[in-house]
């Protein structure tokens, strides 16, 4: 694997628009591989599981300028750990979690991480998140959670979509962010769109993604 990681990252940096933030997804990736990606210029790393992330953070604590992103489904009972160990949480996907995060930030008296609201622009029983109508209905309540730093939207599209369906899904999220921002809500500013993974990140960028989440493209296939 060594060497290939650096080469892949260099190729990505040559092709990605400057406004797009590249997050290296390190699920099932070793701390040594993360270190190589860091040396190739990556500073944003995303993990899906709290315990796996904590172990790697311990091994990499000398790399003090890493920005850690939580990308997995966040159970309410792990919310405190997520708040304490990540700079970004991409997967606020339900009202109960938003409420819990808001209460914990106040209770712990900490600077909250940046938060993204996870939406489902296309029907998908296998994914978490608000549908677009559900999120629009929830916004007045979410806006009252003054401890949260809500910075954008995140989505994971259904598997096996056509190119056209994928484009439509990403465009729906981009349009939704613009619609919400036009309301000038006092506590919600959706400047970030976390959209696109290894199979579809180029279409996500065309639709306005400001963050892409790449694992396989950087690290190759994960072990089964």
Beta strands, then each sheet from edge to edge (+ up, - down):
strand 1: 21-25
strand 2: 44-47
strand 3: 67-70
strand 4: 88-92
strand 5: 114-120
strand 6: 130-131
strand 7: 149-154
strand 8: 188-194
strand 9: 211-214
sheet 1: 6+ 5+ 4+ 3+ 2+ 1+ 9+
sheet 2: 6+ 5+ 7+ 8+
end
